[in-house]
Amino acid sequence: MRRFWRFGLVCFWALGSGGCVFEETSVESTPVAQGLATAGGRAQKRAFSQEASSRGVALTVDAASMSNLAAERKVIKSAGLDVEIEDHKVWLEFARKLIEQDGGYIVDSSVQQAYENVKHGKLTGRVPQQKLDAVLAEFKKRASKIEREHRGGQDVTEEYFDLDMRLENKRKTEKRFQEILKTAKRVEDVLAVERELSRVRGEIERLEGRQRFFDNRIELASIVVNWHEPYPLGSGTHGKRFWEVVGQGFPKGVKGLAQALQGVIALAIGLGPVVLALGVVLWLLLYWAKRRRSKS
């Protein structure tokens, strides 16, 4: 019994001094505390819980780590271009070499047929953040026309700092449990500590994966280029041939003419009675004038 109590106090010390924790957890819910409740009774468990709660939820922050992370902002950068190019094969080869020589890579590339010998497409790449301005400048130099340019950024400094601190605390907790495991003698105590170790290790791996994701997005900026070859004169921005534009405009012209004729007919019908009445009056006046001249 005395040895079991000594093991419980060691567990309490590990959880209480294992660094700050961002989510407050109840020590009574751990398998070790449940074992103490079974062996020593409710009074002992209550005393153990009060002492642990007074020591296990203190929040401590490493001031040096905070100042270092605050000094370096974590920003995910992105950029976009809409350009007109001369030849898509030459341009795509140039774009591939430009991105890869700076340590980046192409995520996605598509080519579509606009009409006849004119193609358009989209290129998505990742380049080192410090090379983003130089890569954009090279793309603009090789473009016949720059139709749109976009730049954006997402500041993830606060989330990155929070993630780093949580990861550090989990690693400290894992180290404490490993120390406890070395001193555990009873089989049930060993199993309980191993379960806690497995849970903490899973959380550490999840946080490490999230941190790697942030590191990759911060280190490599995203660039999206929408490109197209020159469209023929009179084709507009949708890559249509001249006669195709004319063909599409002819039905619209016929429709407009029909609408104009419809308006003329409606106007004639509306003014018909008035015109007829004026015609009758004019005829009567002319007839009366003619009769007077014949009498005189």
C-alpha positions in Angstrom: 0.0 0.0 0.0 2.8 2.5 0.9 4.5 1.7 -2.4 1.4 2.3 -4.3 1.0 5.7 -2.7 4.6 6.6 -3.6 3.9 5.7 -7.2 0.8 7.9 -7.2 2.7 10.9 -5.9 5.3 10.4 -8.6 2.6 10.5 -11.2 1.2 13.7 -9.7 4.6 15.3 -9.8 5.0 14.4 -13.4 1.7 15.8 -14.4 2.1 18.9 -12.3 5.6 19.9 -13.4 5.5 18.7 -17.0 5.1 22.2 -18.5 2.1 24.3 -19.2 -1.0 22.8 -20.8 -3.5 24.7 -22.9 -6.4 22.5 -22.1 -7.2 21.9 -18.4 -7.6 18.2 -17.7 -8.8 16.5 -14.5 -6.3 14.3 -12.8 -9.1 12.2 -11.4 -9.9 10.9 -14.9 -6.5 9.2 -15.4 -6.1 5.5 -14.8 -3.5 6.2 -12.0 -6.0 8.4 -10.0 -8.7 5.8 -10.5 -6.4 3.2 -9.0 -5.8 5.4 -6.0 -9.5 5.8 -5.5 -10.0 2.1 -5.5 -7.2 1.3 -3.1 -7.3 4.3 -0.6 -11.0 5.3 -0.6 -12.8 8.6 -1.4 -11.0 10.7 1.2 -7.5 9.9 -0.2 -8.7 10.5 -3.8 -10.2 13.9 -2.8 -7.0 15.0 -1.1 -4.9 13.9 -4.1 -7.2 15.7 -6.5 -7.1 18.9 -4.6 -3.3 18.9 -4.4 -3.0 18.1 -8.1 -5.5 20.7 -9.2 -3.5 23.4 -7.2 -0.3 22.5 -9.1 -1.2 20.9 -12.4 -3.0 23.7 -14.3 -0.4 26.5 -14.0 0.2 28.3 -17.3 3.9 29.1 -17.9 5.2 30.8 -21.0 8.8 30.8 -22.2 9.5 34.5 -22.7 12.5 33.9 -24.9 10.5 31.6 -27.3 7.7 34.1 -27.5 10.0 37.0 -28.4 11.8 34.9 -31.0 8.6 33.8 -32.7 7.0 37.2 -32.5 10.1 38.8 -34.2 9.7 36.5 -37.2 6.2 36.8 -38.7 4.8 33.6 -40.2 3.0 34.6 -43.5 1.7 32.3 -46.2 2.1 34.2 -49.5 0.4 33.7 -52.8 0.3 35.5 -56.2 -1.6 35.3 -59.5 -1.2 36.4 -63.1 -3.4 36.5 -66.2 -1.1 36.9 -69.2 -1.1 36.6 -73.0 1.8 34.6 -74.5 3.1 33.9 -78.0 3.6 30.1 -78.1 2.4 27.8 -75.3 5.0 25.1 -75.8 7.9 27.5 -75.5 6.3 29.3 -72.6 5.5 26.1 -70.6 9.1 24.9 -71.0 10.4 28.3 -69.8 8.0 28.2 -66.8 9.0 24.7 -65.8 12.7 25.6 -65.8 12.1 28.9 -64.0 10.2 27.3 -61.2 12.4 24.3 -60.7 15.7 26.1 -60.9 14.7 28.2 -57.9 13.9 25.1 -55.8 10.2 25.0 -56.5 7.9 22.6 -58.3 4.8 22.5 -60.5 1.6 21.4 -58.7 -0.7 21.4 -61.7 -0.7 22.4 -65.4 -3.5 22.2 -67.9 -3.8 23.0 -71.6 -7.1 23.5 -73.5 -8.0 24.2 -77.1 -9.7 27.6 -77.5 -10.3 27.2 -81.2 -8.2 26.1 -84.2 -4.5 26.7 -83.3 -5.1 28.9 -80.3 -4.7 27.3 -76.8 -5.2 28.5 -73.2 -4.5 27.0 -69.8 -3.5 27.3 -66.2 -0.3 26.7 -64.4 0.0 26.3 -60.6 3.4 26.2 -58.9 5.2 26.5 -55.6 8.4 28.6 -55.3 10.5 29.7 -52.3 9.0 32.7 -50.7 12.1 34.8 -51.1 12.1 34.1 -54.8 8.5 35.0 -55.4 9.1 38.5 -56.6 11.9 37.5 -59.0 9.8 34.7 -60.5 6.8 37.0 -61.1 9.2 39.5 -62.8 10.4 36.8 -65.2 6.9 35.7 -66.0 5.9 39.3 -66.8 9.0 39.8 -69.0 8.0 36.8 -71.1 4.4 37.8 -71.5 3.0 39.7 -74.5 0.4 41.3 -72.3 -0.3 41.4 -68.6 -4.1 41.3 -68.1 -4.3 40.9 -64.3 -1.9 40.6 -61.3 -2.8 39.6 -57.8 -0.9 39.2 -54.5 -2.1 37.9 -51.2 -0.9 36.8 -47.8 -2.2 35.1 -44.7 -0.6 35.8 -41.3 -0.5 32.6 -39.3 2.0 33.8 -36.6 -0.4 33.4 -33.7 -1.6 30.0 -34.7 1.9 28.8 -35.4 3.1 30.1 -32.0 0.2 28.4 -30.2 0.9 25.1 -32.0 4.7 25.3 -31.2 3.9 25.8 -27.5 1.4 22.9 -27.4 3.9 20.6 -29.0 6.6 21.5 -26.5 4.2 20.8 -23.6 3.2 17.4 -25.0 6.8 16.4 -25.4 7.5 17.4 -21.8 4.5 15.3 -20.7 5.7 12.4 -22.7 9.2 12.6 -21.1 7.6 12.6 -17.6 5.5 9.5 -18.4 8.6 7.8 -19.6 10.3 8.5 -16.3 7.3 7.2 -14.4 7.3 4.0 -16.6 10.9 3.2 -15.4 9.8 3.2 -11.8 6.5 1.4 -12.2 6.4 -2.1 -10.6 2.8 -3.3 -10.8 1.5 -4.6 -14.1 -1.7 -2.5 -14.0 0.4 0.6 -13.3 2.7 -0.2 -16.3 -0.4 -0.7 -18.6 -2.0 2.6 -17.4 1.2 4.6 -18.0 1.7 3.0 -21.4 -1.9 3.9 -22.4 -1.2 7.5 -21.4 2.1 7.4 -23.4 0.3 6.1 -26.5 -2.3 8.9 -26.2 0.3 11.6 -25.8 2.4 10.2 -28.6 -0.6 10.3 -31.0 -1.3 14.0 -30.1 2.4 14.8 -30.7 2.3 13.2 -34.1 -0.8 15.1 -35.0 0.7 18.4 -33.9 3.9 17.7 -35.7 2.0 17.0 -39.0 0.2 20.3 -38.6 3.5 22.1 -38.0 5.1 20.5 -41.1 2.1 21.7 -43.1 2.6 25.2 -41.9 6.3 25.1 -42.5 5.8 24.0 -46.1 3.2 26.6 -46.8 5.3 29.4 -45.3 8.5 28.3 -47.0 7.0 27.9 -50.5 4.7 30.5 -51.9 1.9 29.6 -54.3 1.7 31.2 -57.8 -1.1 30.7 -60.3 -0.8 31.8 -63.9 -3.7 31.8 -66.3 -2.3 32.1 -69.9 -3.6 32.1 -73.5 -2.2 32.5 -76.9 -3.1 35.6 -79.0 -6.7 35.7 -80.1 -7.5 36.7 -83.7 -8.5 40.3 -84.5 -12.2 40.8 -83.7 -12.5 37.7 -81.7 -12.8 39.4 -78.3 -11.6 37.8 -75.1 -13.2 34.4 -75.6 -11.1 33.2 -78.5 -13.8 33.2 -81.3 -13.1 33.4 -85.0 -14.1 36.5 -86.9 -16.7 34.6 -89.0 -17.9 32.9 -85.9 -18.5 36.3 -84.3 -20.3 37.4 -87.5 -22.4 34.3 -87.5 -23.4 34.8 -83.9 -24.2 38.5 -84.6 -26.5 37.8 -87.6 -29.3 36.1 -85.6 -29.1 39.0 -83.2 -29.4 41.5 -86.0 -32.4 39.7 -87.4 -34.0 39.6 -84.0 -33.4 43.3 -83.6 -34.9 44.1 -87.0 -38.0 42.0 -86.1 -38.4 43.9 -82.9 -38.1 47.2 -84.8 -40.8 46.2 -87.3 -43.0 45.0 -84.4 -42.8 48.5 -82.9 -43.6 50.2 -86.2 -46.7 47.9 -86.7 -47.8 48.6 -83.2 -47.5 52.3 -83.7 -49.4 52.2 -87.0 -52.2 50.3 -85.4 -52.4 52.7 -82.5 -52.4 55.8 -84.8 -54.7 54.3 -87.5 -58.0 55.7 -86.3 -56.5 59.1 -85.8 -55.0 59.1 -89.3 -58.2 57.9 -90.9 -60.2 60.6 -89.2 -57.8 63.3 -90.3 -57.9 61.9 -93.8 -61.7 62.1 -93.9 -61.7 65.7 -92.7 -59.1 66.7 -95.2 -61.1 65.1 -98.0 -64.2 66.9 -97.0 -62.4 70.2 -96.9 -60.9 69.6 -100.4 -64.3 68.6 -101.8 -66.0 71.7 -100.3 -63.3 74.0 -101.7 -63.7 72.4 -105.2 -67.5 72.9 -105.2 -67.1 76.6 -104.3 -64.7 77.1 -107.1 -67.0 75.4 -109.6 -69.9 77.6 -108.6 -68.0 80.8 -108.8 
